[in-house]
C-alpha cells in the first residue's frame, strides 16, 4: 500500500473501530454523514473492506477522527475524541487483544504498553513506569504527526482499558504533549 504524507501509519483495526462506533451511533446513515465530509479518495478507501492488521496512512485516521468529532459532538470535540478512544479499547480488548486483560490488575495491561503501541502505530514507542499501587505513567517517544486530538483518543483508550482491567474511576491526565512542544507525550494514569 502506498502511504501518503509523512509515512506515518496506523493499523486498520483503529479505522474499523471508528466506523463501528458510527454504526452504533446511527447506523449507515451516520457513517455516510461522516464520510461525506472527507475527500473522495478517503471515502473510497473507507468504504472498502478494511483489514484490521494492515497498515493505513495515519493522516487518513486523523481526518476521519476530525470528521467524526464534527458530527458527533460539534460543541465538545474533545469529548468525542475521548469516546473514540474508549470505543477502540472496548472493541480491541473484548476481541483480538483480550490477552492484555487480567481481572483486577490494570498494571498488567499498562505494563504491556510497548507491545500494545505496536498494534496501533508503526513509528515511535511507549514506555510504562509504575508509580504506585494504583498509578502509572506512560510516555510516548518519537511518534509522528502528534495532534492533541489523537492524544485525547489515547486518553480515552487507557481510561476504558483500566476499567476493563478492574480499575475503578480511572483518571488520565496528559501534562506533556509533543503537539504543544514537549519532547514526548506523557499520560499519568490513576484509579481507585
C-alpha positions as semicolon CSV with decimal commas, in nm:
position;residue;x (nm);y (nm);z (nm)
1;X;0,000;0,000;0,000
2;X;0,135;0,342;-0,092
3;X;0,125;0,574;0,206
4;X;0,068;0,946;0,191
5;X;0,234;1,235;0,367
6;X;0,491;1,165;0,633
7;X;0,479;0,788;0,607
8;X;0,319;0,752;0,949
9;X;0,090;0,452;0,961
10;X;-0,183;0,310;1,180
11;X;-0,346;-0,032;1,187
12;X;-0,678;-0,088;1,012
13;X;-0,833;-0,203;1,338
14;X;-0,842;0,160;1,453
15;X;-1,030;0,268;1,141
16;X;-1,268;-0,026;1,177
17;X;-1,344;0,063;1,539
18;X;-1,420;0,423;1,436
19;X;-1,664;0,307;1,167
20;X;-1,825;0,062;1,411
21;X;-1,872;0,346;1,661
22;X;-2,054;0,543;1,391
23;X;-2,277;0,245;1,312
24;X;-2,364;0,216;1,681
25;X;-2,440;0,589;1,693
26;X;-2,677;0,595;1,396
27;X;-2,626;0,313;1,152
28;X;-2,511;0,351;0,794
29;X;-2,674;0,695;0,777
30;X;-2,426;0,820;1,038
31;X;-2,134;0,655;0,854
32;X;-2,239;0,824;0,529
33;X;-2,281;1,157;0,707
34;X;-1,923;1,145;0,837
35;X;-1,765;1,003;0,523
36;X;-1,935;1,277;0,321
37;X;-1,706;1,527;0,496
38;X;-1,393;1,353;0,366
39;X;-1,216;1,375;0,030
40;X;-1,340;1,124;-0,232
41;X;-1,017;0,920;-0,208
42;X;-1,067;0,877;0,169
43;X;-1,430;0,781;0,119
44;X;-1,337;0,518;-0,138
45;X;-1,076;0,361;0,090
46;X;-1,301;0,362;0,397
47;X;-1,591;0,206;0,207
48;X;-1,374;-0,093;0,112
49;X;-1,321;-0,391;0,336
50;X;-1,051;-0,271;0,571
51;X;-0,809;-0,527;0,709
52;X;-0,755;-0,497;1,086
53;X;-0,385;-0,587;1,068
54;X;-0,299;-0,389;0,753
55;X;-0,125;-0,053;0,778
56;X;-0,306;0,260;0,659
57;X;-0,197;0,626;0,648
58;X;-0,217;0,793;0,988
59;X;-0,332;1,109;0,810
60;X;-0,643;0,920;0,696
61;X;-0,723;0,832;1,057
62;X;-0,671;1,191;1,171
63;X;-0,909;1,322;0,902
64;X;-1,167;1,055;0,991
65;X;-1,141;1,138;1,362
66;X;-1,192;1,509;1,292
67;X;-1,498;1,440;1,077
68;X;-1,643;1,212;1,346
69;X;-1,591;1,477;1,615
70;X;-1,757;1,742;1,397
71;X;-2,064;1,523;1,350
72;X;-2,097;1,351;1,690
73;X;-2,001;1,635;1,919
74;X;-1,967;1,973;1,744
75;X;-1,987;2,161;2,074
76;X;-1,731;1,944;2,258
77;X;-1,498;1,778;2,009
78;X;-1,256;1,687;2,290
79;X;-1,516;1,459;2,446
80;X;-1,578;1,296;2,107
81;X;-1,210;1,206;2,074
82;X;-1,209;1,051;2,422
83;X;-1,518;0,848;2,331
84;X;-1,347;0,728;2,012
85;X;-1,055;0,603;2,219
86;X;-1,288;0,433;2,466
87;X;-1,474;0,260;2,182
88;X;-1,146;0,142;2,031
89;X;-1,034;-0,009;2,362
90;X;-1,371;-0,175;2,411
91;X;-1,358;-0,336;2,068
92;X;-0,995;-0,446;2,073
93;X;-0,976;-0,561;2,436
94;X;-1,301;-0,753;2,419
95;X;-1,179;-0,903;2,090
96;X;-0,838;-0,984;1,949
97;X;-0,636;-0,816;2,226
98;X;-0,824;-0,971;2,520
99;X;-0,499;-1,132;2,636
100;X;-0,384;-0,794;2,767
101;X;-0,657;-0,801;3,033
102;X;-0,621;-0,959;3,376
103;X;-0,912;-0,917;3,609
104;X;-0,825;-0,680;3,892
105;X;-0,482;-0,593;3,751
106;X;-0,465;-0,270;3,548
107;X;-0,087;-0,270;3,596
108;X;-0,061;-0,587;3,388
109;X;-0,226;-0,412;3,094
110;X;-0,026;-0,092;3,138
111;X;0,299;-0,289;3,165
112;X;0,228;-0,411;2,812
113;X;0,227;-0,053;2,679
114;X;0,520;-0,107;2,441
115;X;0,356;-0,414;2,282
116;X;0,013;-0,252;2,264
117;X;0,163;0,056;2,099
118;X;0,298;-0,162;1,815
119;X;-0,056;-0,287;1,747
120;X;-0,158;0,065;1,655
121;X;0,143;0,266;1,536
122;X;0,438;0,195;1,306
123;X;0,659;0,480;1,431
124;X;0,764;0,564;1,786
125;X;0,747;0,379;2,117
126;X;0,571;0,387;2,453
127;X;0,711;0,314;2,800
128;X;0,548;0,226;3,133
129;X;0,655;0,328;3,481
130;X;0,464;0,204;3,785
131;X;0,439;0,494;4,029
132;X;0,218;0,335;4,296
133;X;-0,027;0,052;4,366
134;X;-0,292;0,228;4,155
135;X;-0,093;0,465;3,937
136;X;0,148;0,468;3,645
137;X;0,299;0,697;3,386
138;X;0,305;0,614;3,016
139;X;0,542;0,803;2,788
140;X;0,532;0,811;2,410
141;X;0,854;0,889;2,224
142;X;0,926;0,970;1,858
143;X;0,566;0,943;1,738
144;X;0,498;1,127;1,416
145;X;0,208;1,360;1,345
146;X;0,120;1,407;1,710
147;X;-0,204;1,601;1,749
148;X;-0,398;1,695;2,059
149;X;-0,696;1,507;1,913
150;X;-0,501;1,183;1,876
151;X;-0,370;1,224;2,230
152;X;-0,729;1,250;2,355
153;X;-0,811;0,918;2,184
154;X;-0,516;0,768;2,374
155;X;-0,654;0,910;2,700
156;X;-0,993;0,753;2,625
157;X;-0,837;0,420;2,524
158;X;-0,645;0,388;2,851
159;X;-0,937;0,509;3,058
160;X;-1,156;0,227;2,921
161;X;-0,870;-0,026;2,931
162;X;-0,818;0,038;3,302
163;X;-1,193;-0,008;3,362
164;X;-1,190;-0,336;3,169
165;X;-0,896;-0,447;3,386
166;X;-1,096;-0,382;3,702
167;X;-0,973;-0,034;3,791
168;X;-1,245;0,193;3,927
169;X;-1,290;0,561;3,839
170;X;-0,979;0,586;3,618
171;X;-0,832;0,930;3,569
172;X;-0,584;1,002;3,292
173;X;-0,408;1,336;3,266
174;X;-0,183;1,445;2,982
175;X;0,055;1,705;3,126
176;X;0,319;1,684;2,849
177;X;0,235;1,677;2,478
178;X;0,455;1,693;2,170
179;X;0,172;1,877;1,994
180;X;0,239;2,159;2,243
181;X;0,618;2,148;2,211
182;X;0,713;1,894;2,479
183;X;0,989;1,643;2,394
184;X;0,747;1,350;2,440
185;X;0,388;1,279;2,540
186;X;0,316;1,174;2,895
187;X;-0,001;1,015;3,034
188;X;-0,049;0,994;3,412
189;X;-0,289;0,715;3,498
190;X;-0,454;0,652;3,836
191;X;-0,760;0,466;3,957
192;X;-0,942;0,359;4,273
